Structure formats: C-alpha cells, structure tokens
Amino acid sequence: MANHIDNPCSILANPNGGAWEFAKAICENLRLRNGTFELNEINIKEFRDHEIKVKIKENIRRKNCFFIHDSSLKPADWFLQLAFVNEAVHSSSANELIDVLPYMRFSRQDRKDESRVAVNARVLADMLSLYAHRVLTIDTHCAQLPSFYRISFDNLYSSRLLHDYLKQNHPYLLENTVVMSPDAGGTSRAKAFASRLGIKDIVIGYKFRKKDGDISEFKVVGELKGENVLIIDDMIDSGGTIIEAAKGVRAMGAKHVYVYCTHGLFSKGREEISRAVDRVFVTNSIPQHSQEKVEVIPLEELFAEAIYRTNEGMSLSKLFE
C-alpha cells in the first residue's frame, strides 16, 4: 500500500513511564507501513509539592496525535496526567487527538448501584470528551461504556489475538476445552471468545459476595467432568474470583484449568493464582513479565494496525472478521 504523506502523525508517550517501550514498538511497526509516523516525547515534571507540568517535546501543529498512556500508573496519577496531556495537545494546535488507553481505568464503577456514589466512568468520559477526538482501547469492562462518550470510541477485541497465539503455541488448548465465564456478567464475552476459538461449549460461574472483594460462595453451572477449562475474564485484580472458579471446576472433575485475561492487575501478586491453575495467559495492556505458568501476549502489533487504520480512515471492524 502506498504511503500517504498528507497525514503526518505523532505517537506521544512519556519516556520515563511504563508506556515508552510499548509506544516505541508501535512506532517501529508503523514506520514499516508509513514513514510519516514519528515518536514524540511528553515530559512530565513534578514539583516539590507534587503538582505536575506537562510539556510536549516536538512541534505537533496540524498533526494527528496518538497519546499512548501508561497503564502502570496509580489511578489518580493516571487520570491527572491524562487530563493535562489532553489539554496540552489540544492547545498545541494538533489536528486530532486520539487517546490510546491499553487499560482504561475508572471503568468498573459504570453505574449508580447504590445511593450517593460517583459514576467514575462518566466522569472520565466527560473529561476526555472536552479535548480528545477519539478514544482507542481494548476489551472494555462493560459494553455500555461507549455510550458515555460524546466523541468516537473504538474498542478493540483480543479474541483473535488469543486464537492466533494458542494456535501457534498451545494448539491442544483449542481441542477438548470448555470456555468458562467466572460470572454471569461475562457470558457474552465468553460466548464471543468461544466462537472465535472454535469452541462450542461454555459454562457459567456464579459468585456471591457479602461485600466487595469478598466471595462467600461460588457455584458453576454446566458439565465439566474430564474436560479442560479455559476461564475468560477481562481483568484479574486480586485473583479471588479466578481462584474460587478454579476450585469449583476442579471439584466438578475438570482435568486442567487455564486462564486468559486481557488486563492483569495482580494486586495481590501472582503466586496464589499460579498455584490454583495450570497456566495464565495475559496481555501487556498493563506492563507484564512472563514467568513460570504466566505467559504474556503482546498487543503492540494489534494497536499499531488499529492506529494505522484510524490515521488512514480505514475500517477497524475488518480486524476482527
């Protein structure tokens, strides 16, 4: 495909943050297709009182800017830096600003489920809609999230990526395997992954909580005796749900238990999860390292393709057909 020099594009990232290597890999991939993509530094200075100053190193006037945000930041820092970078890009006369959020924080509180609580996802949407033209992310926590936005919202899906990875590295997992959602809310996600993986059967877990983060009871609906189980979820935080799900399916006679999640927070570490299952597959939407029983599936190529298509005005849905 011919290069289009009329769409100059700047990939923005903080060189001292966790997204820099991710952004570099994306930019290197893009340069193979189109020489107009450049990598531009965003420098973030912290003052003694912990306020911050954002400065974009190189000129971005009339350029399409893709800001690759750092998913490893603490949530408050993630939000604050995102807001100030958006304002800096907007006021620097960029042609378009696209926020690339490999892991979209503040998405879990997406509804008013009790009195006097903030809907965090709406606050984030309102802030981004002030400055950005588009948001690009992957495997959102809830399907209704795009409806909060007054700008374009593109949600990528990692199911094809998982299929290709397993086919190349673990083809046995695509046979004699049942896909499981650890809760009823993830049923649609489990069905979509099962369809992409060519797996016919799914089972659903039901968890009961006395309070947030505390699972008091876990049940599984479906037949599992003698089957391998691939648990699919959008994220692993403490891992409590996955551990209880693994115990539940093993009690029902499952032979092997595998887990795939897009976003690995691992707030209580990986050790207990690794003991509970045979293998964990996770993407690097949040910076990760591989270790025994944990394999990291890279996202840079998928995001590079999505950025290229966005910049060239091409369809993103073609990526998932």
N, C-alpha and C positions, 0 to 999 in steps of 0.2 A: 504494500500500500504506500502511495506517495506521501512524502512529508507535507504538512500544512504549516508553512511559516507564518501564516496570518493569525495563528492562535498561540502567541507566546504564553508560557505557563511557568509559574514559580511554585516549587514544592517548599513549604515552610516548616521548620522544626527547630526546637531548642537543642543546640549542640551539646549541652550539658545535661540533657534529660534522657529518659529511658526510650524515647521515640526516635532518637537520632539514627541509630543503626537501621531501624525499620524504614525510616524515610530515605536513607541512603540506598538501601536495596530497592525500594520502589523507584527512585530516580534513575538508578542504573538500568533497571528493566525498561523504563520509559524511553531512555535515550537510545535504546536499540531500535525503537519504532519511530521516534520523532526527536530531532535534535533541538527542538525549541524548549525542552524541559530543563529547568535549572534548579539547583538546590540552594536555598537561601536560608541563612541563619536568623533565628529570632533570639536575641539576647535578653535575658531576664535578670535584672539587678535587684538584689534585696537590700533594703536599708536597715539600719540598726534597730529600728522599731518594727521591722518585719513587713513594712509596706514594700511593694514591688514596682519596678519601672520596666516597661516593655519597649524594646527597640528592634526594628527590622533592619538588618544589616545593609541590604542592597535595595535599589530602586524597584518598586513593583507597580509603578504607574501604568494603567491600561493593560495590566496582565491578569490572567486568570490565576488565582492563588488557591492552592490546596494546603490547608494547615493540618499537618499530621500531629495530633495531640498525644500527650504522654499518659497512657493508661495507668502507669505505676504510681502516679502522684496520689497523695491523700485526697479524699473527695473535696474538701474545702479548697485546697490549693488548685486542684483540677478545675474547679468551677471558676475561681478567681482569675487564673491565668487565661482560661478560655475567653472570659469576658473581655479582659484587657487586650488580648491579641486580636480579637474581633474588632474592637474599636480602633486599634492601631492600623489594621489592614484597611478598614473602611475609610479612615481619614487620610490614608496614603494614596487615594485615588486608584485603587485596584479596579479592574474591570468587573471581576466577580470574585467572591469569596466562598469557597466550599470548605466546610469543616469536616475533616476526616477523623471520625471518632471510633477507633477499633473496638473499644469498650465504652459504651455510653453509660456513664454514671448517673445517679439520681433518677433511674428509670423504674426502680422497684416500688416506690410509692406513687402509683399511677392513678389512684382513685381515692375518694374520701370514704374510707371504710369504717370510720368512727368519728365522733364529734371532735371538732377543734383540732384537726390535723391538717398540715400543709400537703398539697398535691405537688410533690417535688418535681415530677416530670413536666408539669405545666409551667412551673417557674423557669426551668431550663429552656423549654420551648419558647417562652416569651422573650427571654434574653437573647437567644440565638436569632430569633426572627427579627430583632432590631437591626442586626448588622449583616448577617450572612445571607447568601442567596440560595444555599443548598446545604444539606447535611448528608454525609455518606457514612454508614455504619454497617454492622453485620449482626445478624441473629438477635434482634431486639428482645427484651424481656417480655414485652406484651404486644399483641397485634395492633392494638388501638393507638399506639404511640404516635404514628404519623399524623393522626387527626388533631393533635395538639398544635401542630406547626402551621404557620402562615406562609412558609417557604417550602420549596421542594424537599422531599425526604426520600432518600434511597436506602433501602435495607437490603444488604446482600445476604445470601444464604450459603452456609458452609456445607450443605449436604453433598453437593457434587464433589467438593474437595475431599470430604471424608471417604466417599466411594472410591475415588481415584487412589487415595493413599492406601486404603485397605486392600484394594485390588492389586496394587503393586507390592505391598509389604506384608500383608496378612490375608491372603485370599481365602483361607479357611474360615475366616470370620463372616464371609458372605454366604456360607452354607450352614445348614443345621443351627441357625441362630434365630432367636426371637428378639425383637426390639421392645424395649420397655420404657414407658414414661413413669417417673417416680411419683407423679401426682396427676390428678385429673386435668389440671390446667395445661399440662404439656401434651395432651392427647393429640392435638392437631400437629404439633411439632414432631412427635413420634411417628405419626402416620406419614408425614412428608418425608422424613428420613428413611423409613422403611421402604417407601415407594422408590426413592432414588437408589437405595441399596439393593433393590430387587428381593426384599424380604416380605413375605406375605403376612406373617403373624405378629401381632403386638399384644402386650399385656399392660395393665394399668395398675399403679400403686396408689394407695390411699393413706395419707398421713393425717394424724390427729394431733393438734398442738394445744397444750394448756396455756402456753404463752409463746411469743416469738422466739425462735431458735431452740425450742424445747419440744421434741417429738415424743409424745406419750404413748402412741400406738401406731403401728404400721401394718397394713394389710395389702395383699396382692390378689388381683382378680385375673384368672387365666390359668392355663395348664402349662407346667414347666418341667415336669419330670423328664430327666435325661436330655434336656435342651441346654444350649449355650445361650446366655442372655447378654444383650448389649443395651445398657442403660443410657438413654439420651437425655441430656438436660442442657439448658442454655448456660448455666453457670454452676460452679462449685464454690461455695463460700466456706463455711466451717467443715462441710462434708458430712454433717449429721444425717441428712436425708439419704445420701448415697450409701452410707454405712448401714443404715437401717434397711434400705432396699436390698442391699446385698445379702444381709442376714435373712431377709424374708424369702428371697428367691432360692437361696441355698437350702432353707428349711423345706421348700417345696420340691427339692430334688434336682435343681439346676446343676449342670456339670461345671461350667465355667462362667464367670461373671466379668464382663468388661464394661468400661465406662467411657463415654465420649461427652465432653462439654466444650463449648466454644470459649467461655471466659473462666479462667481458673484463678480465683482469688486466693484460695487455700489459706484462709485467715488463721487456721489452727495447724498449719503445716500439712505435709503430705503423708506422714508416716502411718497414721491410723487408717487412712483411706487405702493406702497401698497394701496394708495387711488384710483389708476386707475384700479386695477384688484381685483379679488376676492381672489386669492391665488397665491403665488410664491413658486415654488419648485426649489431648488438649491443644488448642491453637495458641499462637503467641499474640492474641489480641491484647493481652497483658504480658509483658516480658516474662519468659519462662526459660527454664533449662531442663533438658532431659536427664533422667536418672533411672535407676532400676524400677521397672514397672510403669514408668511415666514417659510417654513419647509425645513430642511437640510437633504439631503440624503447622508449617509456616503459612502465613497469609499474604506475604508481600506480593507474590505474583498475581493473586486474585485482585488485590486492591490496585495494583498497577494497571491491570486490564480495565478495571472499573473507572479509574481516573482518566485513562486514555480515552475511553468511550465517552465519558462525560465531557471532556475537553473538545472532542471532535463531533459532538452531537449525535452519537450513535446509541443504539438501544442497549440497555443493561439487561433486560429480560432474556436476551439471547445467551447470556452467560449461564443460565440455569435450565435451558431446554435440553 
